């Protein structure tokens, strides 16, 4: 039985060995350790072995355009206007890793970047929708046992849900009453305005739960709505209107159409 590895085998980091070899060759050329004549490039052949080929200037220009779009995307996501949830934090890191990989196939950078972005949005919206649906139930003032169970399930972990949406991960060592046992301090150090909103909503929701929500003098829905109206929460939906995403979405549609046409 042969012990040789497929050159496209996936590594533990999720990158294929072929991508890693290409990235290493690119790094050697850029550093000057490996010299290639102008108009040529070092690539891997179908067997995964290095070879020198002519540069496809048209393809190279398209790849440079994709890399520039990726740079623009990362630049926006590192700005204060970007969404700040934990899923978006992971997306930023994944996009930086994509930039370092230097993917060579036309359209692949756009498609991979768009996949990272849409996943971040999907998972963030799932968390946000939990709080929005809880607010809708509280405002309905019609709380049967099933609705109460749904509200209580979200209220029990409200601090963790809220912090996830503003980009703060609850430390694993925190268990019972995570807000008062350390999470509140983390939020307070980051943003006192956000801290006030979460703290007031958490206090009102706990008091509301004790009273059965209806007739609660603390008005849990009012404080929950105030949290959901924070700018940092609104930004979780507004990113789709930014130019970098509008451009990227169209480029992905075109890239997928061209890929389908070539198969």
Buried (B, 14 or more C-beta within 10 A) or exposed (E): EEEEEEBEEEEEEEBBBBBEBBBEBBEBBEEEEBEBEEEEBBBBEEEBEBEEEEEEEEEEEBBEBBBEBBEBBBEBBEEEEBBBBBBBBBBBEBBEEBBEBBBBBBBBBBBBBBBBBBBBBEBBBEBBEBBBEBBEBBEEEEBEEEBBEBBEEBBEEBBBBBBBBBBBEBEEEBEEEBBEEEBBEBBBEBBEEBBBBBBBBBBBBBBBBEEEBEEBEBBBBBBBBBBBEBEBBEBBEEBEEBEBBEBBBEBBEEBBEEBEEEE
